[in-house]
Amino acid sequence: MRRRGEVLPRSLIASQVWDMNFDSDTNVVEVAIKRLRSKIDNNFDTRLIQNIRGMGYVLEVKDDPVT
């Protein structure tokens, strides 16, 4: 939450959360994000955790386009 709006690569998340070197063959970050999403994103209209393809994850609220 301290770094909301900032795209965090999977390697940085792994090193900051688990103090481990990131191995691209492991899916530990994806599993943790899935569990976190089940707690804070599921059952809510607004999604907070966004996947930035090829880069990592960002915590932000996407603005809905004005209709």
C-alpha positions as CSV (number, residue, x, y, z in Angstrom):
1,M,0.0,0.0,0.0
2,R,3.0,2.3,0.6
3,R,3.9,2.1,-3.1
4,R,0.5,2.4,-4.7
5,G,0.5,3.5,-8.3
6,E,4.0,2.1,-8.8
7,V,4.5,-0.9,-11.0
8,L,6.4,-3.6,-8.9
9,P,8.1,-6.3,-10.8
10,R,7.7,-9.9,-9.5
11,S,11.4,-10.0,-8.6
12,L,11.1,-7.0,-6.3
13,I,7.9,-8.4,-4.7
14,A,9.7,-11.7,-4.0
15,S,12.8,-10.1,-2.6
16,Q,10.8,-7.6,-0.4
17,V,8.2,-10.1,0.9
18,W,10.2,-13.3,1.2
19,D,13.8,-12.1,1.2
20,M,14.6,-14.5,-1.7
21,N,16.1,-14.3,-5.1
22,F,13.5,-14.5,-7.8
23,D,13.5,-17.7,-9.8
24,S,11.4,-17.2,-13.0
25,D,10.4,-20.9,-12.9
26,T,8.5,-20.5,-9.7
27,N,5.0,-19.1,-9.4
28,V,5.2,-18.1,-5.7
29,V,4.4,-14.5,-6.5
30,E,1.4,-15.4,-8.7
31,V,0.0,-17.6,-6.0
32,A,0.4,-14.9,-3.3
33,I,-1.3,-12.3,-5.6
34,K,-4.2,-14.7,-6.2
35,R,-4.7,-15.2,-2.5
36,L,-4.5,-11.5,-1.9
37,R,-7.0,-10.8,-4.6
38,S,-9.4,-13.3,-3.1
39,K,-9.3,-11.3,0.1
40,I,-9.4,-7.7,-1.2
41,D,-10.7,-7.8,-4.8
42,N,-13.2,-10.6,-5.0
43,N,-16.8,-9.7,-4.1
44,F,-16.1,-6.0,-4.7
45,D,-16.9,-3.9,-7.8
46,T,-13.6,-2.1,-7.7
47,R,-10.5,-4.1,-8.4
48,L,-7.3,-2.7,-6.7
49,I,-4.6,-5.1,-7.8
50,Q,-3.8,-4.7,-11.5
51,N,-1.6,-6.9,-13.6
52,I,0.8,-5.1,-15.9
53,R,1.6,-7.7,-18.5
54,G,5.4,-8.4,-18.8
55,M,6.2,-6.0,-16.0
56,G,4.5,-6.9,-12.7
57,Y,1.7,-5.6,-10.5
58,V,0.4,-2.3,-9.4
59,L,-2.1,-1.3,-6.7
60,E,-4.4,1.3,-8.0
61,V,-8.0,2.1,-8.9
62,K,-8.5,2.3,-12.6
63,D,-10.7,5.2,-13.6
64,D,-13.9,4.2,-15.4
65,P,-14.2,5.9,-18.8
66,V,-16.8,8.7,-18.8
67,T,-19.9,7.6,-20.8
